[in-house]
Amino acid sequence: MNTSNVDPAELAKFSDLAHRWWDVNSEFRPLHQINPLRLDWINGLAGLKDKRVLDVGCGGGILADAMARAGATVTGIDLATKSLKVAQLHALESQTPNVNYREISAEALAAETPAQFDVVTCMEMLEHVPDPASIVKACATLVKPGGWVFFSTLNRNPKSFLFAIIGAEYVLNLLPKGTHEYAKFIRPAELAADCRSVGLDVQASKGLQYNPITRRYWLDGNTSVNYMLATRRFD
């Protein structure tokens, strides 16, 4: 069981920014802007109310907090200590109900508590770990039969390099320079194959688009840059 599927440089990168997670005008502004879109899509498919939910790679808790406020009982896990402390502090200050955070890897939690969650989310994380397939397998282990697993990541093609790295990091300054490595991007077909290999059936996909002039994000069927997959475990 792989319990060390982590890149120390990636952890350090996000730990250094931890205090800015809940500043909506910080480097995390895009996450705050897309969070309602992701939440609505997940909720529309899986129905979060009264569900037990796991957010893998929760960071400062932006999605985990929102899912808890939508009526779920949420556990957020991450290996970035500072980010988790920020998430815990925000939940305390905001009196967010039914959310807790743990510093543990997805693989270790899968070994500890398999098939315990109705919904598992893993957003904007797979492109930051050495072995994304190991995370997908852990998520499949953690979800109950019939439950939903949601992933979001970045497609690997020239357009995504231009938009997600050159555009977002160097031209528009939406993200800190060095946030992403192109070689770690994952094509939808590759992620879907990893899902199928561990018993997750792809149910739906969505692409995330951005207009730099209006600064507006929206979801559609174009998965050429940012995309999400909704999967279910039926066995």
Summary of the structure (lengths in Angstrom):
residues: 235
radius of gyration: 16.3
end to end distance: 21.3
largest distance: 47.0
contacts: 804
relative contact order: 0.15
helix: 43%
strand: 26%
